[in-house]
Amino acid sequence: MTTRAEQLDPVVRARLVCPQDHGELIDAGNELYNPRLRVAYAIDENGIPNMLIDDAREVDDDEHRRLLGEKGE
């Protein structure tokens, strides 16, 4: 099964950065993840990323390790 992050248009995906620190985001299933700030931005069922800072979800230590482990970082 393809995740929402994987379904994003590659041109759009290449231009998406974290609105808080303007750094790279990691594909994390149905979210885009910023490991530096430990926040995740949801991608809705229509494939539209919600990049609003106030809507970002905080990620705890265990999930942070899991997300980085899945990406080999």
C-alpha atoms as one frame of an Amber mdcrd trajectory, in Angstrom:
protein
   0.000   0.000   0.000   1.306   3.420  -0.955   1.350   6.105   1.732   0.027
   9.604   1.235   3.566  10.980   1.444   4.666   8.667  -1.366   1.696   9.763
  -3.507   2.635  13.448  -3.456   3.614  14.867  -6.815   7.435  14.700  -6.916
   7.738  18.325  -8.053   5.538  19.505  -5.188   7.254  17.198  -2.691  10.695
  18.503  -3.620   9.594  22.037  -2.743   7.916  21.298   0.583   9.940  22.339
   3.611   9.086  22.865   7.246   7.366  26.229   7.690   9.096  26.696  11.049
  12.775  26.147  10.243  12.616  25.854   6.428  14.450  22.531   6.621  13.916
  19.214   4.893  10.983  16.979   5.843  10.972  13.182   5.997   8.160  11.128
   4.457   6.411   9.436   7.382   3.403   7.526   6.110   0.480   9.927   5.997
   2.572  12.771   7.372   5.697  14.784   6.675   8.091  14.799   9.629  10.655
  17.338  10.835  13.127  15.422  13.043  14.897  18.592  14.176  11.780  20.075
  15.786  10.005  16.724  16.295   6.777  17.817  14.642   4.653  16.085  12.005
   2.436  17.680   9.383  -0.603  15.667   8.269  -1.475  14.889   4.661  -5.248
  14.691   4.199  -7.162  12.006   2.296  -7.032  14.180  -0.835  -3.225  14.281
  -0.702  -3.005  17.871   0.507  -0.344  18.504   3.172  -1.444  20.699   6.081
   1.624  22.848   6.597   0.113  25.153   9.217   2.423  25.478  12.223  -0.486
  25.533  14.670  -1.789  22.220  13.296   1.562  20.374  13.508   1.591  17.364
  15.820   4.352  16.976  18.398   6.208  13.672  18.264   7.430  11.933  21.418
  10.867  10.316  21.869   9.733   6.756  21.044   7.986   7.763  17.837  10.922
   9.990  16.863  13.306   7.012  17.155  10.894   4.806  15.202  10.522   7.329
  12.383  14.265   7.825  12.065  14.891   4.093  12.273  12.497   3.423   9.409
  14.355   5.952   7.269  17.797   4.609   8.188  18.982   7.852   9.742
